[in-house]
């Protein structure tokens, strides 16, 4: 396992992220963020002032000490083309290297887009779509299909330069920006019905405020889908607020508050000129894109699907010598197929079952003995990509339903606007399947390789295919018989 540091210098901040990396798997170990007004200064003076250079250098020296304390093997430091607008940027880059040993790469717009794209496709499971990025001085509209960029357009407006005239009327500002997005070099047909992903601080802020307006019960930013109707409600809400009140909105960065009106006006211009009915907010970032293309992509490990990669990534940094998550996962899927005539659930529930069975013991970080009751929160907030919020919720409740006594209807009702009555039936049935898979792996030696089920009247006979003595596993599996009958209305016999 190696440690990688990514340093990003952009228009508004200097950031340091340190990752632990094992093959194609990574985990964020440390994150630092210092606010700057670099973009405003360069735009105004076309120079880096002595004070700004001193501040950046002092921060980078601290970052260098942190990096050394973490025994980091590689450092990637990046900045955007904004930096080249300062006439003294070359001398400062040399000064940074001479004082810290940190060498900054200046990304072209094409490189910036590629890094963002890599981060987007690894944050939301969406083979075909468009992502819209709103930056500080420019915005990108990128069309892609199966991890390949088809075409893109760069629009020279962002949250800092889209309102240089100081327009305070939201509708007028939005109207003035529409023309910027009306003649894009990206072909977007309404009938294509492709998913649109939004990233950047403007979209993150919109998602946070939209969730409050809609009383959305989950505090998950990534893959929160905002309808056009909800976006318009959010814009109308912000239009009536003074800056001080915007700053008090929980989750909205103080530094972003004064640019929210402009950012929302750009989003409004986008949805007014392009055939967009909803946008999935992404937490994708330049930093994770740099890590993805410069480190993860060079690994010998190859991607399968986003959810599998995400679950493998989770396990890599939580497993111990006794972990048997993969065996439980595999057996749960076998049981799902074998019991299909009984549970009668559609294929939609396979993905939540995969998550729940792979993370069946995720709550052990809170309590080893009663881990199932703590699985919901752990599954929801472990940054599992490749699943919708509804699928994550179902997976969390499946994990809880390994012990039916842990299920709380009051807790379920909190999410009634996301979940359905069919989901309620499903989590109980699938919770029993996960518990069976866990108990049939009780010795953690993967002795039971397969299961074949026969239905005989009011009973189901579960025939195990084994390698070794499976008597302990079978006895543990039979401990599920009482709850199995409660849910499936049939007696269980395992042989």
C-alpha positions in Angstrom: 0.0 0.0 0.0 1.3 3.4 -0.9 0.4 7.0 0.0 -0.3 9.6 -2.7 -0.7 13.3 -2.1 -2.7 15.5 -4.5 -2.3 19.3 -4.2 -4.7 21.5 -6.1 -4.3 25.3 -6.4 -7.4 26.9 -7.9 -9.1 30.2 -8.1 -10.5 30.0 -4.6 -8.5 27.6 -2.5 -5.3 25.6 -2.0 -6.1 22.0 -1.2 -4.2 18.9 0.0 -5.6 15.4 -0.1 -3.6 12.3 1.0 -4.8 8.9 -0.2 -3.9 5.4 0.8 -3.7 3.4 -2.4 -3.7 -0.4 -2.8 -3.8 -1.4 -6.5 -7.0 0.2 -7.9 -8.4 0.8 -4.5 -8.0 4.0 -2.5 -9.1 5.7 0.7 -8.9 9.3 1.7 -6.7 9.6 4.7 -6.4 13.4 5.1 -8.0 16.5 3.6 -6.9 20.1 4.1 -8.5 23.2 2.5 -7.3 26.8 2.8 -9.4 29.6 1.1 -7.8 32.1 -1.2 -8.9 34.9 -3.5 -6.4 34.0 -6.1 -8.8 34.3 -9.1 -10.1 37.7 -8.1 -6.6 39.0 -7.7 -5.3 37.6 -11.0 -8.4 38.8 -12.9 -8.0 42.3 -11.5 -4.2 42.8 -11.5 -2.8 40.1 -13.8 -0.2 39.6 -11.1 0.4 37.6 -7.9 0.9 40.0 -5.1 3.8 39.5 -2.6 1.3 38.9 0.1 -0.5 36.2 -1.9 2.8 34.5 -2.8 3.9 34.6 0.8 0.6 33.1 2.0 0.7 30.3 -0.6 4.3 29.4 0.2 3.7 29.3 3.9 0.7 26.9 3.4 2.7 24.7 1.0 5.6 24.5 3.5 3.0 23.2 6.1 1.6 20.8 3.5 5.2 19.5 2.8 5.6 18.7 6.5 2.3 16.9 6.6 3.3 14.9 3.5 6.6 13.9 5.0 4.9 12.9 8.3 2.5 10.6 6.3 5.5 9.1 4.5 3.9 9.9 1.1 5.6 8.2 -1.9 4.2 10.5 -4.7 3.0 14.0 -5.0 0.9 15.4 -7.8 0.4 19.2 -7.8 -1.9 20.8 -10.3 -3.3 24.2 -11.2 -5.5 25.4 -14.0 -4.9 27.8 -16.9 -6.2 30.6 -14.7 -2.8 30.7 -13.1 -1.1 31.6 -16.4 -3.0 34.9 -16.5 -0.6 36.2 -13.8 2.4 37.7 -15.6 4.7 36.6 -12.8 3.5 33.0 -12.6 6.6 31.3 -14.0 8.9 32.8 -11.5 6.5 31.9 -8.6 6.3 28.2 -9.8 10.1 28.1 -9.7 10.1 29.8 -6.2 7.6 27.2 -5.0 9.8 24.3 -6.2 13.0 25.8 -4.8 11.4 26.3 -1.3 9.2 23.2 -1.0 10.3 20.7 -3.8 6.7 20.8 -5.0 6.4 21.0 -8.8 3.1 22.3 -10.2 1.6 21.2 -13.5 -0.6 23.7 -15.3 -3.5 21.8 -16.8 -4.9 22.7 -20.2 -8.7 22.9 -20.6 -8.6 19.5 -22.3 -6.7 18.0 -19.4 -9.0 19.6 -16.9 -12.0 18.1 -18.7 -10.4 14.6 -18.9 -9.7 14.6 -15.1 -13.2 15.8 -14.3 -14.7 13.2 -16.6 -12.7 10.4 -15.0 -14.0 11.5 -11.6 -17.6 11.8 -12.9 -17.8 8.3 -14.3 -16.4 6.9 -11.1 -18.9 8.7 -8.9 -22.2 7.9 -10.7 -23.2 4.8 -12.6 -24.2 6.3 -15.9 -22.8 4.8 -19.1 -24.3 7.5 -21.4 -24.8 11.1 -20.5 -23.8 14.7 -20.3 -22.0 16.4 -17.5 -22.2 20.1 -16.8 -19.4 21.6 -14.8 -19.7 25.2 -13.5 -16.3 26.6 -12.4 -15.3 30.0 -11.3 -14.3 31.5 -14.7 -15.6 28.9 -17.2 -18.1 26.1 -17.6 -17.9 22.8 -19.4 -20.6 20.8 -21.2 -19.4 17.3 -22.0 -21.2 14.5 -23.8 -19.9 11.0 -23.2 -20.7 7.3 -23.8 -19.2 4.2 -22.3 -16.3 6.0 -20.6 -15.4 7.9 -23.8 -15.8 11.7 -24.3 -17.7 12.3 -27.6 -17.7 16.0 -27.7 -17.4 19.0 -25.4 -17.9 22.7 -25.2 -16.2 25.3 -23.1 -18.3 28.3 -22.1 -16.3 31.3 -20.8 -18.6 32.1 -17.9 -18.4 30.9 -14.3 -19.5 32.0 -10.8 -16.9 34.8 -10.7 -17.2 36.4 -14.1 -20.8 35.8 -15.1 -22.1 38.8 -13.3 -19.4 41.4 -13.7 -22.1 44.1 -14.1 -23.4 43.4 -10.6 -26.9 42.5 -11.6 -29.0 41.8 -8.6 -32.2 40.6 -10.4 -32.0 36.8 -10.8 -34.3 36.6 -13.8 -32.5 39.3 -15.7 -29.1 37.7 -15.0 -30.4 34.3 -16.1 -31.8 35.8 -19.3 -28.5 37.5 -20.1 -26.7 34.1 -19.7 -29.0 32.0 -21.9 -27.3 33.0 -25.2 -24.0 31.6 -23.8 -25.5 28.1 -23.8 -27.7 28.3 -26.9 -25.1 27.5 -29.5 -22.9 24.8 -27.9 -20.7 22.6 -30.0 -22.4 19.6 -28.3 -25.3 17.9 -30.0 -28.1 17.3 -27.4 -31.3 15.9 -28.8 -34.4 15.8 -26.5 -35.3 12.3 -27.7 -32.0 10.9 -26.6 -33.2 10.9 -23.0 -29.7 10.8 -21.6 -28.8 11.4 -17.9 -27.4 14.8 -17.0 -24.8 15.1 -14.2 -23.9 18.4 -12.6 -20.7 19.1 -10.7 -19.0 22.1 -9.1 -19.9 24.2 -6.0 -23.0 25.7 -7.7 -24.6 22.3 -8.1 -23.5 21.1 -4.7 -25.1 24.2 -3.1 -28.2 23.8 -5.2 -28.5 20.1 -4.1 -28.1 21.0 -0.4 -30.7 23.7 -0.5 -33.1 21.7 -2.7 -33.0 18.8 -0.1 -34.0 21.3 2.6 -36.9 22.6 0.6 -38.1 19.2 -0.3 -37.5 17.9 3.2 -35.4 15.1 1.8 -34.5 12.7 4.6 -30.9 11.8 3.5 -27.8 13.9 3.8 -26.1 12.4 0.8 -24.9 14.8 -1.9 -23.6 12.4 -4.5 -26.2 11.2 -7.0 -29.0 13.3 -5.5 -31.4 13.8 -8.4 -33.0 17.2 -8.6 -36.0 17.6 -10.9 -36.5 20.8 -13.0 -39.5 21.7 -10.9 -37.4 21.4 -7.7 -34.6 23.5 -9.2 -37.1 26.3 -10.0 -38.4 26.1 -6.4 -34.8 26.4 -5.2 -34.1 29.4 -7.4 -37.3 31.2 -6.2 -36.3 30.5 -2.6 -32.8 32.0 -3.0 -34.1 35.1 -5.0 -35.9 36.3 -1.8 -32.9 36.0 0.6 -30.3 38.5 1.6 -26.7 37.4 1.6 -26.5 37.1 5.4 -29.4 34.6 5.4 -27.9 32.6 2.6 -24.7 32.2 4.6 -26.7 30.8 7.5 -28.1 27.9 5.4 -26.6 24.8 6.9 -24.2 23.1 4.5 -23.5 26.1 2.3 -19.9 27.3 2.4 -19.4 30.9 3.7 -17.1 31.5 0.8 -19.6 30.3 -1.8 -22.6 32.2 -0.4 -22.0 35.4 -2.3 -21.7 33.5 -5.6 -24.7 31.3 -5.1 -27.1 33.7 -7.0 -24.7 33.8 -10.0 -24.2 30.0 -9.9 -27.9 29.4 -9.8 -28.4 31.8 -12.6 -26.0 29.8 -14.7 -27.8 26.6 -13.9 -31.1 28.2 -14.8 -29.7 29.4 -18.1 -28.5 25.8 -18.8 -31.9 24.1 -18.0 -33.7 26.9 -20.0 -31.7 26.3 -23.2 -30.9 22.6 -23.1 -33.5 19.7 -23.0 -32.9 18.9 -19.3 -35.7 17.6 -17.0 -33.5 16.6 -14.1 -29.9 16.7 -12.9 -28.0 14.2 -10.8 -25.6 16.1 -8.5 -22.1 14.7 -8.4 -19.3 15.2 -5.8 -16.7 14.4 -8.5 -13.6 16.6 -8.3 -10.4 17.5 -10.1 -8.5 15.8 -7.2 -10.0 12.4 -7.6 -9.7 12.7 -11.4 -6.0 13.3 -11.0 -5.7 10.3 -8.7 -7.7 8.2 -11.1 -5.8 8.9 -14.3 -2.3 9.1 -12.8 -2.4 6.3 -10.3 -5.5 4.1 -10.4 -5.6 3.7 -14.2 -2.0 2.5 -14.1 -2.8 -0.4 -11.8 -2.9 -3.9 -13.1 -6.4 -4.3 -11.7 -9.2 -3.7 -14.2 -12.6 -2.2 -13.6 -15.6 -4.5 -13.7 -18.6 -2.3 -12.7 -18.8 0.8 -10.5 -20.7 -0.9 -7.7 -18.3 -3.9 -7.6 -15.3 -1.5 -7.5 -16.9 0.5 -4.8 -17.6 -2.5 -2.6 -14.1 -4.0 -3.1 -12.7 -0.5 -2.2 -14.8 -0.5 1.0 -13.6 -4.0 2.0 -10.0 -3.3 1.3 -9.8 -0.7 4.0 -12.2 -2.4 6.6 -11.3 -6.1 6.3 -9.5 -8.1 8.9 -8.1 -11.7 8.9 -11.6 -13.0 9.7 -13.5 -11.2 7.0 -15.7 -13.4 4.8 -17.7 -10.8 3.0 -17.2 -12.1 -0.5 -18.4 -15.6 0.5 -21.5 -14.3 2.1 -22.2 -12.1 -1.0 -21.8 -15.0 -3.4 -24.0 -17.4 -1.3 -26.7 -14.6 -0.9 -27.0 -14.3 -4.7 -27.3 -18.1 -5.0 -30.1 -18.1 -2.4 -31.8 -15.2 -4.2 -32.0 -17.3 -7.4 -33.0 -20.5 -5.7 -35.7 -18.9 -3.7 -37.1 -16.8 -6.5 -40.4 -18.7 -6.7 -40.9 -17.9 -3.0 -39.8 -14.3 -2.7 -41.1 -13.3 -6.2 -39.0 -10.1 -6.2 -37.9 -8.5 -9.5 -34.3 -8.2 -10.5 -34.2 -4.6 -9.2 -33.5 -5.9 -5.8 -30.3 -7.7 -6.7 -28.2 -4.6 -6.4 -29.4 -3.7 -2.9 -28.9 -7.4 -1.9 -25.4 -7.3 -3.2 -24.6 -4.2 -1.1 -26.3 -5.6 2.0 -24.7 -9.0 1.8 -21.2 -7.6 1.0 -21.6 -5.1 3.9 -23.6 -7.5 6.2 -21.2 -6.8 9.1 -20.4 -3.2 8.5 -22.0 -2.2 11.8 -19.4 -4.1 13.7 -17.3 -0.9 13.9 -20.0 0.3 16.3 -20.9 -2.9 18.1 -19.5 -6.4 17.2 -22.4 -8.3 18.8 -25.3 -6.3 17.5 -23.8 -5.2 14.2 -26.9 -5.7 12.1 -28.9 -2.9 13.8 -26.1 -0.4 13.0 -25.7 -1.4 9.3 -28.2 1.2 7.9 -26.1 4.3 8.7 -22.9 2.6 7.7 -24.2 1.6 4.3 -25.7 5.0 3.7 -22.6 7.0 4.5 -19.8 4.8 3.3 -19.6 6.5 -0.1 -20.8 3.5 -2.0 -21.0 4.5 -5.7 -23.0 2.8 -8.4 -26.3 2.8 -6.5 -29.2 5.2 -6.2 -30.2 6.6 -2.8 -33.3 4.3 -2.8 -31.1 1.3 -3.5 -28.7 2.3 -0.6 -31.7 2.7 1.7 -33.1 -0.7 0.8 -29.6 -2.3 1.3 -29.3 -0.6 4.7 -32.7 -2.0 5.8 -31.9 -5.5 4.5 -28.8 -5.4 6.7 -30.9 -4.4 9.7 -33.5 -7.2 8.9 -30.9 -9.9 9.5 -32.5 -9.6 12.9 -36.2 -8.9 12.4 -36.4 -7.6 16.0 -34.1 -4.7 15.0 -36.4 -3.4 12.3 -38.2 -0.2 13.3 -41.3 0.9 11.4 -40.7 4.5 12.8 -37.3 4.5 11.2 -38.8 3.3 7.9 -41.4 6.0 7.9 -38.7 8.6 7.8 -38.0 7.6 4.2 -41.6 7.0 3.1 -41.2 9.4 0.2 -38.3 7.4 -1.2 -39.3 3.8 -0.4 -42.4 1.8 -1.4 -44.7 -0.8 0.1 -43.0 -3.4 -2.1 -39.6 -2.4 -0.6 -41.0 -3.1 2.9 -41.8 -6.6 1.9 -38.5 -7.0 0.1 -36.2 -5.9 3.0 -37.7 -8.6 5.3 -37.4 -11.3 2.7 -33.9 -10.3 1.7 -32.8 -9.8 5.3 -33.5 -13.5 5.9 -31.5 -14.4 2.8 -28.5 -12.5 4.0 -28.8 -14.0 7.5 -28.9 -17.5 5.9 -25.9 -16.7 3.8 -24.0 -15.5 6.9 -24.9 -18.6 9.0 -24.1 -20.9 6.2 -20.6 -19.3 6.3 -20.4 -19.6 10.1 -16.9 -21.1 10.2 -15.7 -18.5 7.7 -14.1 -21.3 5.7 -16.5 -21.2 2.7 -17.3 -24.9 3.1 -20.7 -24.6 1.4 -20.2 -23.9 -2.2 -23.7 -24.1 -3.6 -27.3 -24.6 -2.5 -30.2 -26.3 -4.3 -33.8 -25.7 -3.0 -36.8 -28.0 -3.4 -40.3 -26.9 -2.3 -42.4 -29.7 -0.9 -45.8 -28.6 0.3 -45.4 -26.4 3.3 -41.7 -27.0 3.5 -38.5 -26.1 1.6 -35.6 -28.4 1.5 -32.2 -26.7 1.2 -29.6 -29.1 -0.2 -26.0 -27.9 0.4 -23.1 -28.7 -1.9 -20.0 -28.8 0.3 -16.3 -29.2 0.4 -15.6 -30.6 3.9 -17.7 -31.0 7.0 -20.6 -28.5 7.0 -22.4 -29.7 10.1 -21.6 -26.5 12.0 -22.8 -24.4 9.1 -26.0 -26.4 8.7 -26.8 -26.2 12.5 -26.3 -22.4 12.3 -28.4 -22.2 9.2 -31.3 -23.9 11.0 -31.2 -21.2 13.6 -32.9 -19.0 10.9 -35.8 -21.4 10.5 -38.2 -19.6 12.9 -37.7 -16.2 11.2 -37.8 -17.9 7.8 -41.3 -19.3 8.5 -42.5 -15.9 9.8 -41.5 -14.2 6.5 -41.9 -17.0 3.9 -44.7 -18.9 5.6 -42.9 -22.2 5.0 -40.8 -24.5 7.2 -37.1 -24.7 6.5 -35.0 -27.8 6.4 -31.3 -27.7 5.5 -29.4 -30.9 4.6 
